[in-house]
């Protein structure tokens, strides 16, 4: 882990820690050459080549995405047992930070945010091959000062290449990851719809689905003032079986338009 003041490549000065995950940390860094800030993701390498594959996949995806909802990649540094991915620094706060600070959000705001994320995920799903994000949660959605949402952290994406019948390694966050994802079963766009539904559940109620599972508690269990139609939408998104969920983000967005 890097400390404030540390210098990478005689260029990037670490200012502070922005976030930490299971095998990675993200820092705010100041570029002495260009006099601008960057976000640097530090990833610890495993003994097998799984980390190498994930870093290659994440960076290749970010480089080819031409959509304003994603951060831009600058370069990749490799030092000893770590990778450092230098990318665009996004000002603002994550929806997870907003939840911690203010609790559940007004349903109208959550619907607006969800419709925006339907566009983001829909763009990924329409790529060739399709991209399944696999880690939709409030902590991975950045709200910028102007009100725009940006999706961050592409470390667990699946591009559908290779063996597209089954993903043997399960990624994602408990409470937000769909059952088929956690069980290492076949995944598709409906897996991300489950994660988006769980994210809606958390934003609407302020209740972490890891502690209060979506399948056990409806949003109206926590707040009777929430619209019944919105309750049904969240329940459909987070249904145990993919066949009973929305088939696409476009279908989900249309349902949200009707509230």
LINFEN-V181761 format. One record per residue. RES is the residue in one small letter. PHI is phi as a letter, one per 40 degrees, with the letter a starting at -180 (999 if undefined). Layout:
RES&PHI  RES&PHI
//
This chain:
x&999  x&c  x&b  x&d  x&h  x&c  x&b  x&b  x&f  x&f  x&a  x&c  x&c  x&c  x&c  x&a  x&c  x&c  x&a  x&a  x&b  x&c  x&b  x&a  x&b  x&b  x&b  x&c  x&b  x&b  x&c  x&c  x&c  x&b  x&f  x&b  x&c  x&b  x&c  x&b  x&c  x&c  x&b  x&c  x&c  x&c  x&c  x&c  x&c  x&c  x&c  x&d  x&c  x&c  x&c  x&c  x&c  x&c  x&c  x&c  x&c  x&c  x&c  x&c  x&c  x&b  x&b  x&c  x&c  x&b  x&c  x&c  x&c  x&b  x&a  x&b  x&b  x&b  x&b  x&f  x&b  x&b  x&b  x&b  x&b  x&c  x&a  x&d  x&c  x&b  x&c  x&h  x&a  x&c  x&c  x&c  x&c  x&c  x&c  x&c  x&c  x&b  x&g  x&d  x&b  x&d  x&c  x&c  x&c  x&c  x&c  x&c  x&c  x&c  x&c  x&c  x&c  x&c  x&c  x&c  x&c  x&c  x&c  x&c  x&c  x&c  x&c  x&b  x&c  x&c  x&b  x&b  x&c  x&g  x&a  x&c  x&a  x&d  x&c  x&b  x&b  x&c  x&c  x&c  x&d  x&c  x&h  x&c  x&b  x&b  x&c  x&b  x&g  x&b  x&c  x&b  x&c  x&b  x&c  x&g  x&c  x&g  x&c  x&c  x&c  x&a  x&b  x&c  x&b  x&c  x&b  x&h  x&b  x&d  x&g  x&b  x&c  x&c  x&d  x&c  x&c  x&c  x&c  x&g  x&c  x&d  x&b  x&a  x&c  x&c  x&c  x&c  x&c  x&c  x&c  x&c  x&c  x&c  x&c  x&d  x&d  x&c  x&c  x&c  x&b  x&g  x&b  x&c  x&c  x&c  x&c  x&b  x&d  x&d  x&c  x&b  x&b  x&c  x&c  x&c  x&c  x&c  x&a  x&c  x&c  x&c  x&c  x&c  x&c  x&c  x&d  x&c  x&c  x&c  x&c  x&c  x&d  x&b  x&c  x&d  x&c  x&d  x&c  x&c  x&c  x&c  x&c  x&a  x&c  x&c  x&c  x&c  x&c  x&c  x&c  x&c  x&c  x&c  x&c
//
